[in-house]
C-alpha cells in the first residue's frame, strides 16, 4: 500500500506567473487562477495533472551540466520524433534556450533551459 500519492511538482523561480505561462504554452495546459497566488501559480492539464511554480527570493538558476550548481530536477517532455524540429522552433520562440542538441539525431533527446534556467528535455517518442 502506498504511503502517499503524487500531488504536484513545484519549480522555484523568480516570477511564478511568467514561468507558469511559459510551461502552459509549451504543454498546452492552462494557468489555474483558482490555485494561484502572488508567490504560487499552478498550471493544469485537461486530465488534471499539475505543475506549480513558487517564488523564491534570491533564486539562483542551475547550471547545466554542472556539479557546482546542479540541476537537482528536470522535466522530460515527450515529443513525436517527426515533430522535434517544429517543437524546438516553438519553444525557442517562447524563451527557452537550447543547451544540448541531439547530435544530428544520434540521441533521442534535446536539452533546453527554460526562461529562468531550469533544464528540461524534449524526448523523441
C-alpha positions in Angstrom: 0.0 0.0 0.0 1.3 3.4 -0.9 2.2 5.8 1.9 1.3 8.8 -0.3 0.2 9.8 -3.8 1.9 12.2 -6.1 0.5 15.7 -5.8 2.3 18.4 -7.8 5.8 19.0 -9.0 7.0 22.5 -7.9 9.7 24.6 -9.5 11.3 27.5 -7.7 11.7 30.7 -9.7 11.8 34.5 -9.5 8.5 35.1 -11.3 5.9 32.3 -10.9 3.3 33.8 -13.3 5.8 34.3 -16.1 7.2 30.7 -15.8 3.7 29.2 -15.5 2.7 30.9 -18.7 5.8 29.5 -20.4 5.1 25.9 -19.4 1.3 26.4 -20.1 2.2 27.3 -23.7 4.8 24.5 -24.1 2.4 21.8 -22.7 -0.9 23.2 -24.0 -2.2 23.4 -20.4 -4.0 26.3 -18.7 -2.9 28.5 -15.8 -5.3 27.8 -12.9 -6.2 31.1 -11.2 -8.2 29.3 -8.5 -4.9 27.6 -7.3 -2.7 30.7 -7.8 -1.5 33.5 -5.6 1.2 36.1 -6.0 4.0 33.7 -5.0 2.5 30.5 -6.2 1.0 29.7 -9.6 -0.3 26.3 -11.0 -0.9 25.0 -14.5 -3.2 22.1 -15.1 -3.7 19.6 -17.9 -7.1 18.7 -19.2 -6.6 15.3 -17.4 -5.8 17.0 -14.1 -2.0 16.8 -13.9 -0.4 19.8 -12.3 2.8 21.7 -12.3 3.4 24.6 -9.9 5.8 27.5 -9.7 6.8 29.0 -6.4 8.5 32.4 -5.9 12.0 32.0 -4.5 13.7 35.3 -3.4 17.3 35.2 -4.4 16.7 32.4 -6.9 20.0 31.1 -8.4 19.4 29.1 -11.6 21.1 25.7 -12.0 23.9 25.4 -14.5 23.7 22.5 -17.0 25.8 20.5 -16.9 27.5 21.3 -13.6 28.3 19.7 -10.3 28.8 23.1 -8.6 25.3 24.3 -9.4 23.5 21.0 -10.1 20.1 20.8 -11.7 18.6 18.6 -9.0 15.5 18.1 -11.1 14.5 18.3 -14.7 11.4 17.5 -16.8 11.3 15.1 -19.6 8.6 16.1 -22.1 7.7 13.6 -24.9 7.6 14.9 -28.5 6.8 12.8 -31.6 10.2 12.3 -33.3 8.9 13.8 -36.6 7.9 17.0 -34.8 11.2 17.6 -32.9 12.4 20.4 -35.1 9.0 22.2 -35.1 8.7 21.8 -31.3 12.2 23.3 -30.9 11.3 26.3 -33.0 8.2 26.9 -30.9 9.9 26.5 -27.5 12.8 28.8 -28.5 10.2 31.4 -29.6 8.7 31.2 -26.1 12.0 32.0 -24.5 13.8 28.6 -24.0 17.5 28.2 -24.9 19.0 25.1 -26.5 21.6 23.7 -24.1 22.4 20.4 -25.9 21.2 19.2 -29.3 20.6 15.6 -30.2 23.8 15.3 -32.2 22.1 15.1 -35.5 19.6 12.6 -34.3 22.1 10.2 -32.7 20.5 10.8 -29.3 16.8 10.6 -28.5 16.6 13.8 -26.6 17.5 17.5 -26.7 18.2 19.6 -23.6 16.8 23.1 -23.2 16.8 25.7 -20.4 13.5 27.4 -19.5 13.5 31.2 -19.2 14.9 31.1 -15.7 17.4 28.3 -16.3 15.7 25.0 -15.3 16.8 22.3 -17.7 14.1 20.2 -19.5 14.3 17.7 -22.3 12.3 17.0 -25.4 12.4 13.2 -25.7 11.7 11.7 -29.1 8.8 9.3 -28.8 
